[in-house]
Amino acid sequence: MRRDGEELSGVAKVIVPSGHAWEMGLTKDQSNIWFDEGWQKFVEHHSIRFGYLLVFAYRGCCNFSVLIFDMSACEIPYPCPDVGPTSAKKTNYGEKRFFNPVEKMEDEDY
């Protein structure tokens, strides 16, 4: 992610499997990147609890896809409503065929 960190702006879109894209603030320092503004609302809307696993994939242009797993390691099948929350909007990224759970990851530090 270090190489891609240079192209990240202060706003990111996190796309859930239902196809909704959540805009959130993105903060970075020399070696870390995290979501800030909008993150708490995303967590509350998806009822994310301690022990859940979120798997993010960077899709370029500040777009991330996310899969959310509960504590039994099952992916949570969130409904795909016609109208989402005001902070989310429908995209065409929501098809599961776009998610590849096995992707080669490179780390320049090793």
N, C-alpha and C positions, 0 to 999 in steps of 0.2 A: 504494500500500500504506500510505501515511502515514495516510490516513483510517481504514483498517481496523485499523491498528496499535493503536488504543485498545482494541479488543475482544479482542485476543489475550491468552490466559492463558499460563502457563508450560509448558503441555503441548499438543502438537499431534499430530494424526494425519496420517500421510502414506500415501495410498492408491495402491497400484500397480495396473496394469491387470488383474492376476490377481485383484484384489479383496481382497487382504490389506491391513489397516491397521496401520501401524507407529506405536506411540506413541513420541514423542521429546520431549526438553526443547526449549523454545523460549526464546531469549534475545533481548531487544531493548534498544536504547538509543535516543537521540533520533532517529537517522536510519537505523539498520540493524536487520535481523532475521536470526537464524541459528538453525540446529538445533544442539543440543549433546548432551545425554545421549541415548544410543541411536543417534546418527548413525553412529558407527564400526561398530556391529553391523549396521546397515542397509547400509552400504557394503560390508562384508565378505560379507554374505549374498547380495547381488546382484552380487558380483564387479565392482564399479565400479572402473575404472582411470582413470589420468590420461588426459585427452583425450576422455573420454565426455561427452556432453551430457545434462543433466537439465533437463527443462522442467516447472516447477511451476505449478499453477493454484490460486489460493485459492478454496475452495468455501464459505467461511463457517464460523462456529463452530469455529475452529481446525482445520479440515479442509483438507488440501491433496491434490490429485491430482498424480501425477508420471508422466512418460514418460521412459524411459531409452534413449538412443541410443548406439551404439558409435562408434568412430572413422571408420567408413565412412558415418556418418549414417543407419544403419538402426536402426529401433526393435528392441530386443532382446525376443524373444518368450519371456519367462520362463514356465515351466510353471505350471499351476494345481493344486498338490497339494491333496489332501483335508485334510491336516493340516499347518499351517504351523509356523514356529518359535514358541517360547513367547512371544516378544514381539510376535507378530502375530496378528491374528484376522480371520476372514472377514467381509466386509461385502457389501452389495449395490451398492457403488460401482464394482465392477470391470468392468462392461460397457463396452466401448469406445465405445458410443454416447453415454456421458456426457462424453466428452472432445471438446472442440471446439478443434482446433489453431489456429484463427484467431479470436482474440477481440480486441476493441477494448480497448486499454489506455489508461488516462488517467493522466497525470502532472501533478499540481497545480503542479509547479515550473516548467513551461514556459509 
